[in-house]
Amino acid sequence: IITMFGFFAPDVPQISADEVKQALDKKQDVFILDVRTPGEFDSARIKGAINVPVDQIEDKILSVIPDKKKKIYVYCLSASRSVSAVDRMIKLGYSVVYNLTSGLLAWRAKQYPLET
């Protein structure tokens, strides 16, 4: 897959903003992972999200989410960093991990709630 900026992006499982919102509304057992910087995370995030910046995935993800079979939805602002994070997590053995297509931009476009 080539992104809109011409970069190669790994082919990772995708989930839409609508599907993430439905899972949260139904209180499904899912982990929401925000891979933006701590500053971005502090300004606004999807309710219940945990922050592990993309450059710290290899070092920190096992201590934050030890269960590699846990369902995980990963997002950033536009999905460029989250695609990379999902690809890395799959390589680390996580088996049920999805990238939020178009990230927070898609979430905001749907006017879904954010917490600050």
A tleap script that builds the chain and sets N, CA, C and O, in Angstrom:
source leaprc.protein.ff14SB
mol = sequence {
  NILE ILE THR MET PHE GLY PHE PHE ALA PRO
  ASP VAL PRO GLN ILE SER ALA ASP GLU VAL
  LYS GLN ALA LEU ASP LYS LYS GLN ASP VAL
  PHE ILE LEU ASP VAL ARG THR PRO GLY GLU
  PHE ASP SER ALA ARG ILE LYS GLY ALA ILE
  ASN VAL PRO VAL ASP GLN ILE GLU ASP LYS
  ILE LEU SER VAL ILE PRO ASP LYS LYS LYS
  LYS ILE TYR VAL TYR CYS LEU SER ALA SER
  ARG SER VAL SER ALA VAL ASP ARG MET ILE
  LYS LEU GLY TYR SER VAL VAL TYR ASN LEU
  THR SER GLY LEU LEU ALA TRP ARG ALA LYS
  GLN TYR PRO LEU GLU CTHR
}
set mol.1.N position { 0.855 -1.184 0.000 }
set mol.1.CA position { 0.000 0.000 0.000 }
set mol.1.C position { 0.891 1.234 0.000 }
set mol.1.O position { 1.850 1.308 0.768 }
set mol.2.N position { 0.581 2.201 -0.856 }
set mol.2.CA position { 1.303 3.473 -0.873 }
set mol.2.C position { 0.385 4.532 -0.275 }
set mol.2.O position { -0.767 4.657 -0.692 }
set mol.3.N position { 0.876 5.292 0.692 }
set mol.3.CA position { 0.050 6.314 1.328 }
set mol.3.C position { -0.090 7.516 0.415 }
set mol.3.O position { 0.537 7.588 -0.642 }
set mol.4.N position { -0.934 8.473 0.842 }
set mol.4.CA position { -1.153 9.653 0.012 }
set mol.4.C position { 0.102 10.498 -0.117 }
set mol.4.O position { 0.182 11.345 -1.007 }
set mol.5.N position { 1.081 10.289 0.751 }
set mol.5.CA position { 2.332 11.039 0.660 }
set mol.5.C position { 3.400 10.271 -0.109 }
set mol.5.O position { 4.540 10.721 -0.224 }
set mol.6.N position { 3.018 9.099 -0.637 }
set mol.6.CA position { 3.948 8.330 -1.443 }
set mol.6.C position { 4.829 7.379 -0.659 }
set mol.6.O position { 5.705 6.738 -1.239 }
set mol.7.N position { 4.620 7.269 0.641 }
set mol.7.CA position { 5.415 6.354 1.455 }
set mol.7.C position { 4.836 4.957 1.374 }
set mol.7.O position { 3.632 4.785 1.185 }
set mol.8.N position { 5.696 3.956 1.519 }
set mol.8.CA position { 5.209 2.584 1.591 }
set mol.8.C position { 4.568 2.381 2.952 }
set mol.8.O position { 5.149 2.742 3.976 }
set mol.9.N position { 3.393 1.815 2.969 }
set mol.9.CA position { 2.723 1.504 4.232 }
set mol.9.C position { 2.423 0.008 4.263 }
set mol.9.O position { 1.936 -0.546 3.277 }
set mol.10.N position { 2.709 -0.646 5.379 }
set mol.10.CA position { 2.406 -2.075 5.476 }
set mol.10.C position { 0.900 -2.316 5.336 }
set mol.10.O position { 0.085 -1.457 5.672 }
set mol.11.N position { 0.559 -3.483 4.840 }
set mol.11.CA position { -0.838 -3.875 4.707 }
set mol.11.C position { -1.275 -4.480 6.038 }
set mol.11.O position { -0.990 -5.644 6.319 }
set mol.12.N position { -1.967 -3.691 6.853 }
set mol.12.CA position { -2.378 -4.154 8.176 }
set mol.12.C position { -3.906 -4.153 8.268 }
set mol.12.O position { -4.576 -3.459 7.504 }
set mol.13.N position { -4.460 -4.942 9.218 }
set mol.13.CA position { -5.920 -4.962 9.387 }
set mol.13.C position { -6.451 -3.568 9.725 }
set mol.13.O position { -5.851 -2.840 10.516 }
set mol.14.N position { -7.570 -3.210 9.123 }
set mol.14.CA position { -8.167 -1.885 9.305 }
set mol.14.C position { -9.520 -1.995 10.001 }
set mol.14.O position { -10.212 -3.007 9.897 }
set mol.15.N position { -9.879 -0.919 10.718 }
set mol.15.CA position { -11.215 -0.813 11.305 }
set mol.15.C position { -11.672 0.632 11.126 }
set mol.15.O position { -10.868 1.560 11.208 }
set mol.16.N position { -12.964 0.814 10.882 }
set mol.16.CA position { -13.488 2.162 10.650 }
set mol.16.C position { -13.843 2.845 11.966 }
set mol.16.O position { -14.003 2.194 12.999 }
set mol.17.N position { -13.963 4.169 11.906 }
set mol.17.CA position { -14.388 4.939 13.079 }
set mol.17.C position { -15.762 4.460 13.557 }
set mol.17.O position { -16.005 4.373 14.760 }
set mol.18.N position { -16.662 4.150 12.614 }
set mol.18.CA position { -17.994 3.661 12.992 }
set mol.18.C position { -17.909 2.363 13.791 }
set mol.18.O position { -18.605 2.192 14.791 }
set mol.19.N position { -17.044 1.449 13.336 }
set mol.19.CA position { -16.912 0.158 14.028 }
set mol.19.C position { -16.308 0.333 15.421 }
set mol.19.O position { -16.725 -0.340 16.364 }
set mol.20.N position { -15.333 1.226 15.557 }
set mol.20.CA position { -14.730 1.490 16.873 }
set mol.20.C position { -15.782 2.088 17.807 }
set mol.20.O position { -15.892 1.679 18.963 }
set mol.21.N position { -16.547 3.048 17.312 }
set mol.21.CA position { -17.584 3.699 18.125 }
set mol.21.C position { -18.615 2.667 18.581 }
set mol.21.O position { -19.029 2.680 19.741 }
set mol.22.N position { -19.034 1.774 17.682 }
set mol.22.CA position { -20.002 0.732 18.048 }
set mol.22.C position { -19.442 -0.179 19.134 }
set mol.22.O position { -20.150 -0.535 20.076 }
set mol.23.N position { -18.174 -0.556 19.002 }
set mol.23.CA position { -17.548 -1.431 20.004 }
set mol.23.C position { -17.522 -0.748 21.369 }
set mol.23.O position { -17.789 -1.384 22.388 }
set mol.24.N position { -17.200 0.548 21.390 }
set mol.24.CA position { -17.170 1.284 22.654 }
set mol.24.C position { -18.578 1.435 23.231 }
set mol.24.O position { -18.777 1.279 24.436 }
set mol.25.N position { -19.546 1.736 22.376 }
set mol.25.CA position { -20.926 1.881 22.847 }
set mol.25.C position { -21.445 0.589 23.456 }
set mol.25.O position { -22.210 0.612 24.421 }
set mol.26.N position { -21.026 -0.544 22.888 }
set mol.26.CA position { -21.463 -1.853 23.385 }
set mol.26.C position { -20.586 -2.340 24.545 }
set mol.26.O position { -20.782 -3.437 25.069 }
set mol.27.N position { -19.614 -1.502 24.936 }
set mol.27.CA position { -18.691 -1.822 26.028 }
set mol.27.C position { -17.972 -3.152 25.781 }
set mol.27.O position { -17.770 -3.944 26.702 }
set mol.28.N position { -17.591 -3.378 24.522 }
set mol.28.CA position { -16.848 -4.590 24.193 }
set mol.28.C position { -15.478 -4.553 24.871 }
set mol.28.O position { -14.949 -3.484 25.178 }
set mol.29.N position { -14.923 -5.731 25.096 }
set mol.29.CA position { -13.616 -5.850 25.730 }
set mol.29.C position { -12.531 -5.569 24.682 }
set mol.29.O position { -12.010 -6.480 24.039 }
set mol.30.N position { -12.215 -4.297 24.535 }
set mol.30.CA position { -11.248 -3.886 23.526 }
set mol.30.C position { -10.325 -2.827 24.128 }
set mol.30.O position { -10.733 -2.032 24.975 }
set mol.31.N position { -9.100 -2.835 23.680 }
set mol.31.CA position { -8.097 -1.903 24.167 }
set mol.31.C position { -7.912 -0.819 23.108 }
set mol.31.O position { -7.665 -1.135 21.944 }
set mol.32.N position { -8.026 0.450 23.489 }
set mol.32.CA position { -7.826 1.565 22.556 }
set mol.32.C position { -6.432 2.128 22.805 }
set mol.32.O position { -6.133 2.616 23.895 }
set mol.33.N position { -5.586 2.055 21.787 }
set mol.33.CA position { -4.192 2.481 21.916 }
set mol.33.C position { -3.929 3.703 21.043 }
set mol.33.O position { -4.110 3.659 19.826 }
set mol.34.N position { -3.503 4.790 21.676 }
set mol.34.CA position { -3.168 6.037 21.000 }
set mol.34.C position { -1.652 6.101 20.886 }
set mol.34.O position { -0.960 6.077 21.904 }
set mol.35.N position { -1.118 6.183 19.664 }
set mol.35.CA position { 0.341 6.150 19.473 }
set mol.35.C position { 0.916 7.528 19.124 }
set mol.35.O position { 2.020 7.631 18.590 }
set mol.36.N position { 0.148 8.590 19.435 }
set mol.36.CA position { 0.657 9.948 19.217 }
set mol.36.C position { 1.600 10.348 20.356 }
set mol.36.O position { 1.845 9.567 21.276 }
set mol.37.N position { 2.118 11.564 20.280 }
set mol.37.CA position { 2.999 12.059 21.338 }
set mol.37.C position { 2.178 12.319 22.603 }
set mol.37.O position { 0.963 12.499 22.524 }
set mol.38.N position { 2.835 12.340 23.776 }
set mol.38.CA position { 2.095 12.647 25.009 }
set mol.38.C position { 1.372 14.000 24.941 }
set mol.38.O position { 0.274 14.132 25.482 }
set mol.39.N position { 1.961 14.989 24.297 }
set mol.39.CA position { 1.311 16.292 24.168 }
set mol.39.C position { 0.031 16.226 23.358 }
set mol.39.O position { -0.978 16.824 23.729 }
set mol.40.N position { 0.075 15.493 22.243 }
set mol.40.CA position { -1.127 15.319 21.421 }
set mol.40.C position { -2.193 14.563 22.213 }
set mol.40.O position { -3.371 14.921 22.192 }
set mol.41.N position { -1.761 13.512 22.910 }
set mol.41.CA position { -2.683 12.692 23.702 }
set mol.41.C position { -3.372 13.534 24.766 }
set mol.41.O position { -4.578 13.409 24.975 }
set mol.42.N position { -2.600 14.398 25.445 }
set mol.42.CA position { -3.154 15.222 26.514 }
set mol.42.C position { -4.174 16.233 25.999 }
set mol.42.O position { -5.078 16.626 26.736 }
set mol.43.N position { -4.038 16.658 24.744 }
set mol.43.CA position { -4.950 17.694 24.228 }
set mol.43.C position { -6.342 17.132 23.926 }
set mol.43.O position { -7.341 17.804 24.182 }
set mol.44.N position { -6.423 15.914 23.386 }
set mol.44.CA position { -7.715 15.281 23.103 }
set mol.44.C position { -7.479 13.839 22.688 }
set mol.44.O position { -6.524 13.534 21.974 }
set mol.45.N position { -8.368 12.946 23.146 }
set mol.45.CA position { -8.199 11.518 22.850 }
set mol.45.C position { -9.555 10.825 22.884 }
set mol.45.O position { -10.528 11.349 23.426 }
set mol.46.N position { -9.595 9.636 22.292 }
set mol.46.CA position { -10.790 8.803 22.384 }
set mol.46.C position { -10.904 8.318 23.827 }
set mol.46.O position { -9.919 7.894 24.432 }
set mol.47.N position { -12.112 8.386 24.364 }
set mol.47.CA position { -12.341 8.022 25.772 }
set mol.47.C position { -11.801 6.628 26.081 }
set mol.47.O position { -12.084 5.664 25.369 }
set mol.48.N position { -11.027 6.542 27.146 }
set mol.48.CA position { -10.493 5.267 27.592 }
set mol.48.C position { -9.184 4.855 26.938 }
set mol.48.O position { -8.625 3.809 27.268 }
set mol.49.N position { -8.689 5.673 26.010 }
set mol.49.CA position { -7.451 5.322 25.305 }
set mol.49.C position { -6.237 5.380 26.239 }
set mol.49.O position { -6.189 6.164 27.186 }
set mol.50.N position { -5.262 4.521 25.937 }
set mol.50.CA position { -3.976 4.502 26.629 }
set mol.50.C position { -2.929 4.992 25.629 }
set mol.50.O position { -2.993 4.669 24.443 }
set mol.51.N position { -1.973 5.769 26.113 }
set mol.51.CA position { -0.956 6.353 25.237 }
set mol.51.C position { 0.370 5.615 25.333 }
set mol.51.O position { 0.973 5.532 26.403 }
set mol.52.N position { 0.817 5.079 24.201 }
set mol.52.CA position { 2.177 4.566 24.037 }
set mol.52.C position { 2.663 5.135 22.696 }
set mol.52.O position { 2.262 4.647 21.639 }
set mol.53.N position { 3.526 6.168 22.733 }
set mol.53.CA position { 3.992 6.774 21.477 }
set mol.53.C position { 4.607 5.728 20.546 }
set mol.53.O position { 5.234 4.768 20.994 }
set mol.54.N position { 4.413 5.937 19.239 }
set mol.54.CA position { 4.835 4.958 18.241 }
set mol.54.C position { 6.312 4.593 18.373 }
set mol.54.O position { 6.684 3.447 18.122 }
set mol.55.N position { 7.148 5.533 18.757 }
set mol.55.CA position { 8.585 5.247 18.867 }
set mol.55.C position { 8.932 4.457 20.127 }
set mol.55.O position { 10.094 4.113 20.344 }
set mol.56.N position { 7.919 4.166 20.967 }
set mol.56.CA position { 8.158 3.382 22.189 }
set mol.56.C position { 7.437 2.031 22.170 }
set mol.56.O position { 7.436 1.310 23.168 }
set mol.57.N position { 6.825 1.693 21.031 }
set mol.57.CA position { 6.043 0.444 20.946 }
set mol.57.C position { 6.877 -0.767 21.363 }
set mol.57.O position { 6.468 -1.524 22.244 }
set mol.58.N position { 8.035 -0.955 20.743 }
set mol.58.CA position { 8.841 -2.152 21.049 }
set mol.58.C position { 9.236 -2.214 22.521 }
set mol.58.O position { 9.274 -3.296 23.107 }
set mol.59.N position { 9.532 -1.058 23.122 }
set mol.59.CA position { 9.999 -1.034 24.513 }
set mol.59.C position { 8.884 -1.185 25.537 }
set mol.59.O position { 9.099 -1.777 26.595 }
set mol.60.N position { 7.700 -0.664 25.245 }
set mol.60.CA position { 6.679 -0.543 26.287 }
set mol.60.C position { 5.421 -1.383 26.106 }
set mol.60.O position { 4.710 -1.624 27.082 }
set mol.61.N position { 5.122 -1.839 24.881 }
set mol.61.CA position { 3.801 -2.419 24.646 }
set mol.61.C position { 3.554 -3.688 25.466 }
set mol.61.O position { 2.432 -3.905 25.925 }
set mol.62.N position { 4.555 -4.513 25.655 }
set mol.62.CA position { 4.356 -5.744 26.430 }
set mol.62.C position { 3.984 -5.463 27.883 }
set mol.62.O position { 3.189 -6.195 28.473 }
set mol.63.N position { 4.555 -4.404 28.464 }
set mol.63.CA position { 4.222 -4.087 29.857 }
set mol.63.C position { 2.835 -3.443 29.955 }
set mol.63.O position { 2.167 -3.569 30.981 }
set mol.64.N position { 2.395 -2.751 28.890 }
set mol.64.CA position { 1.087 -2.098 28.903 }
set mol.64.C position { -0.025 -3.086 28.533 }
set mol.64.O position { -1.090 -3.088 29.150 }
set mol.65.N position { 0.228 -3.924 27.524 }
set mol.65.CA position { -0.754 -4.917 27.076 }
set mol.65.C position { -0.055 -6.280 26.995 }
set mol.65.O position { 0.393 -6.682 25.921 }
set mol.66.N position { 0.038 -6.993 28.129 }
set mol.66.CA position { 0.757 -8.273 28.117 }
set mol.66.C position { 0.044 -9.381 27.343 }
set mol.66.O position { 0.689 -10.314 26.866 }
set mol.67.N position { -1.296 -9.287 27.214 }
set mol.67.CA position { -2.066 -10.316 26.530 }
set mol.67.C position { -2.046 -10.081 25.017 }
set mol.67.O position { -2.702 -9.166 24.519 }
set mol.68.N position { -1.296 -10.905 24.295 }
set mol.68.CA position { -1.144 -10.726 22.852 }
set mol.68.C position { -2.372 -11.152 22.062 }
set mol.68.O position { -2.417 -10.965 20.846 }
set mol.69.N position { -3.379 -11.727 22.739 }
set mol.69.CA position { -4.624 -12.105 22.074 }
set mol.69.C position { -5.748 -11.095 22.334 }
set mol.69.O position { -6.875 -11.282 21.876 }
set mol.70.N position { -5.436 -10.035 23.065 }
set mol.70.CA position { -6.409 -8.983 23.368 }
set mol.70.C position { -6.750 -8.217 22.095 }
set mol.70.O position { -5.872 -7.969 21.269 }
set mol.71.N position { -8.021 -7.838 21.929 }
set mol.71.CA position { -8.417 -7.034 20.766 }
set mol.71.C position { -7.954 -5.598 21.001 }
set mol.71.O position { -8.276 -4.993 22.023 }
set mol.72.N position { -7.199 -5.061 20.046 }
set mol.72.CA position { -6.599 -3.733 20.191 }
set mol.72.C position { -6.901 -2.901 18.952 }
set mol.72.O position { -6.670 -3.330 17.822 }
set mol.73.N position { -7.433 -1.679 19.196 }
set mol.73.CA position { -7.644 -0.716 18.116 }
set mol.73.C position { -6.620 0.399 18.305 }
set mol.73.O position { -6.549 1.023 19.365 }
set mol.74.N position { -5.827 0.639 17.259 }
set mol.74.CA position { -4.706 1.584 17.341 }
set mol.74.C position { -5.003 2.794 16.467 }
set mol.74.O position { -5.472 2.657 15.337 }
set mol.75.N position { -4.723 3.991 17.009 }
set mol.75.CA position { -4.924 5.198 16.203 }
set mol.75.C position { -3.860 6.254 16.482 }
set mol.75.O position { -3.184 6.236 17.510 }
set mol.76.N position { -3.738 7.177 15.521 }
set mol.76.CA position { -2.964 8.403 15.675 }
set mol.76.C position { -3.818 9.503 15.034 }
set mol.76.O position { -5.041 9.369 14.987 }
set mol.77.N position { -3.222 10.559 14.552 }
set mol.77.CA position { -4.027 11.618 13.948 }
set mol.77.C position { -4.592 11.198 12.592 }
set mol.77.O position { -5.797 11.295 12.361 }
set mol.78.N position { -3.719 10.730 11.695 }
set mol.78.CA position { -4.143 10.463 10.314 }
set mol.78.C position { -4.022 9.003 9.897 }
set mol.78.O position { -4.452 8.639 8.802 }
set mol.79.N position { -3.452 8.176 10.739 }
set mol.79.CA position { -3.218 6.740 10.522 }
set mol.79.C position { -1.829 6.438 9.988 }
set mol.79.O position { -1.526 5.271 9.740 }
set mol.80.N position { -0.971 7.431 9.800 }
set mol.80.CA position { 0.387 7.125 9.318 }
set mol.80.C position { 1.214 6.431 10.403 }
set mol.80.O position { 1.859 5.419 10.130 }
set mol.81.N position { 1.202 6.958 11.615 }
set mol.81.CA position { 1.958 6.328 12.715 }
set mol.81.C position { 1.299 5.048 13.197 }
set mol.81.O position { 1.993 4.097 13.559 }
set mol.82.N position { -0.024 5.006 13.209 }
set mol.82.CA position { -0.703 3.816 13.724 }
set mol.82.C position { -0.518 2.610 12.806 }
set mol.82.O position { -0.442 1.481 13.291 }
set mol.83.N position { -0.444 2.824 11.494 }
set mol.83.CA position { -0.154 1.705 10.587 }
set mol.83.C position { 1.191 1.083 10.947 }
set mol.83.O position { 1.317 -0.139 11.019 }
set mol.84.N position { 2.183 1.922 11.170 }
set mol.84.CA position { 3.510 1.442 11.564 }
set mol.84.C position { 3.449 0.705 12.900 }
set mol.84.O position { 4.064 -0.349 13.062 }
set mol.85.N position { 2.705 1.264 13.856 }
set mol.85.CA position { 2.585 0.638 15.175 }
set mol.85.C position { 1.912 -0.732 15.075 }
set mol.85.O position { 2.368 -1.691 15.697 }
set mol.86.N position { 0.831 -0.831 14.298 }
set mol.86.CA position { 0.135 -2.111 14.131 }
set mol.86.C position { 1.073 -3.133 13.488 }
set mol.86.O position { 1.126 -4.286 13.915 }
set mol.87.N position { 1.810 -2.709 12.464 }
set mol.87.CA position { 2.758 -3.601 11.798 }
set mol.87.C position { 3.795 -4.124 12.802 }
set mol.87.O position { 4.101 -5.316 12.810 }
set mol.88.N position { 4.326 -3.251 13.634 }
set mol.88.CA position { 5.311 -3.660 14.649 }
set mol.88.C position { 4.701 -4.612 15.666 }
set mol.88.O position { 5.326 -5.595 16.063 }
set mol.89.N position { 3.460 -4.311 16.090 }
set mol.89.CA position { 2.810 -5.163 17.085 }
set mol.89.C position { 2.534 -6.556 16.528 }
set mol.89.O position { 2.683 -7.545 17.245 }
set mol.90.N position { 2.138 -6.647 15.270 }
set mol.90.CA position { 1.936 -7.962 14.642 }
set mol.90.C position { 3.253 -8.734 14.644 }
set mol.90.O position { 3.274 -9.932 14.926 }
set mol.91.N position { 4.349 -8.048 14.331 }
set mol.91.CA position { 5.667 -8.693 14.338 }
set mol.91.C position { 6.077 -9.135 15.741 }
set mol.91.O position { 6.858 -10.074 15.894 }
set mol.92.N position { 5.548 -8.456 16.772 }
set mol.92.CA position { 5.828 -8.834 18.156 }
set mol.92.C position { 4.906 -9.960 18.633 }
set mol.92.O position { 5.053 -10.450 19.752 }
set mol.93.N position { 3.948 -10.373 17.781 }
set mol.93.CA position { 3.095 -11.501 18.134 }
set mol.93.C position { 1.669 -11.164 18.528 }
set mol.93.O position { 0.912 -12.057 18.908 }
set mol.94.N position { 1.282 -9.891 18.448 }
set mol.94.CA position { -0.112 -9.522 18.739 }
set mol.94.C position { -0.972 -9.995 17.571 }
set mol.94.O position { -0.636 -9.757 16.411 }
set mol.95.N position { -2.093 -10.672 17.884 }
set mol.95.CA position { -2.846 -11.331 16.819 }
set mol.95.C position { -4.185 -10.675 16.480 }
set mol.95.O position { -4.763 -10.981 15.437 }
set mol.96.N position { -4.693 -9.783 17.335 }
set mol.96.CA position { -6.002 -9.172 17.079 }
set mol.96.C position { -5.854 -7.652 17.196 }
set mol.96.O position { -6.409 -7.031 18.103 }
set mol.97.N position { -5.106 -7.073 16.275 }
set mol.97.CA position { -4.782 -5.647 16.345 }
set mol.97.C position { -5.182 -4.980 15.026 }
set mol.97.O position { -4.896 -5.490 13.943 }
set mol.98.N position { -5.852 -3.825 15.144 }
set mol.98.CA position { -6.413 -3.134 13.984 }
set mol.98.C position { -6.007 -1.666 13.971 }
set mol.98.O position { -5.876 -1.035 15.019 }
set mol.99.N position { -5.813 -1.140 12.780 }
set mol.99.CA position { -5.540 0.272 12.594 }
set mol.99.C position { -6.856 1.014 12.338 }
set mol.99.O position { -7.652 0.606 11.491 }
set mol.100.N position { -7.076 2.106 13.077 }
set mol.100.CA position { -8.251 2.950 12.839 }
set mol.100.C position { -8.014 3.729 11.548 }
set mol.100.O position { -7.192 4.644 11.512 }
set mol.101.N position { -8.731 3.366 10.497 }
set mol.101.CA position { -8.562 3.987 9.185 }
set mol.101.C position { -8.753 5.504 9.272 }
set mol.101.O position { -9.786 5.984 9.740 }
set mol.102.N position { -7.746 6.250 8.814 }
set mol.102.CA position { -7.734 7.725 8.822 }
set mol.102.C position { -7.708 8.331 10.224 }
set mol.102.O position { -7.871 9.541 10.376 }
set mol.103.N position { -7.505 7.506 11.244 }
set mol.103.CA position { -7.236 7.982 12.600 }
set mol.103.C position { -8.246 8.967 13.167 }
set mol.103.O position { -9.441 8.898 12.879 }
set mol.104.N position { -7.731 9.894 13.989 }
set mol.104.CA position { -8.596 10.872 14.640 }
set mol.104.C position { -9.275 11.795 13.640 }
set mol.104.O position { -10.332 12.353 13.933 }
set mol.105.N position { -8.684 11.960 12.469 }
set mol.105.CA position { -9.334 12.789 11.450 }
set mol.105.C position { -10.698 12.203 11.090 }
set mol.105.O position { -11.673 12.941 10.948 }
set mol.106.N position { -10.770 10.874 10.942 }
set mol.106.CA position { -12.042 10.206 10.643 }
set mol.106.C position { -12.979 10.297 11.843 }
set mol.106.O position { -14.175 10.537 11.681 }
set mol.107.N position { -12.440 10.105 13.042 }
set mol.107.CA position { -13.242 10.160 14.275 }
set mol.107.C position { -13.886 11.541 14.418 }
set mol.107.O position { -15.078 11.656 14.702 }
set mol.108.N position { -13.077 12.587 14.216 }
set mol.108.CA position { -13.587 13.961 14.324 }
set mol.108.C position { -14.591 14.269 13.216 }
set mol.108.O position { -15.577 14.966 13.453 }
set mol.109.N position { -14.350 13.759 12.016 }
set mol.109.CA position { -15.254 14.006 10.887 }
set mol.109.C position { -16.650 13.467 11.192 }
set mol.109.O position { -17.648 14.026 10.738 }
set mol.110.N position { -16.719 12.378 11.963 }
set mol.110.CA position { -18.003 11.794 12.372 }
set mol.110.C position { -18.582 12.529 13.585 }
set mol.110.O position { -19.699 12.243 14.016 }
set mol.111.N position { -17.821 13.468 14.124 }
set mol.111.CA position { -18.197 14.230 15.324 }
set mol.111.C position { -18.409 13.318 16.532 }
set mol.111.O position { -19.267 13.579 17.375 }
set mol.112.N position { -17.627 12.254 16.605 }
set mol.112.CA position { -17.659 11.379 17.771 }
set mol.112.C position { -16.939 12.075 18.918 }
set mol.112.O position { -16.056 12.900 18.683 }
set mol.113.N position { -17.307 11.752 20.160 }
set mol.113.CA position { -16.757 12.484 21.306 }
set mol.113.C position { -15.284 12.191 21.577 }
set mol.113.O position { -14.789 11.087 21.350 }
set mol.114.N position { -14.609 13.218 22.067 }
set mol.114.CA position { -13.224 13.104 22.524 }
set mol.114.C position { -13.182 13.571 23.967 }
set mol.114.O position { -13.997 14.391 24.389 }
set mol.115.N position { -12.222 13.042 24.723 }
set mol.115.CA position { -12.042 13.573 26.081 }
set mol.115.C position { -10.723 14.334 26.134 }
set mol.115.O position { -9.788 14.059 25.382 }
set mol.116.N position { -10.681 15.294 27.044 }
set mol.116.CA position { -9.467 16.116 27.169 }
set mol.116.C position { -8.938 16.043 28.583 }
set mol.116.O position { -7.922 16.666 28.895 }
savepdb mol mol.pdb
quit
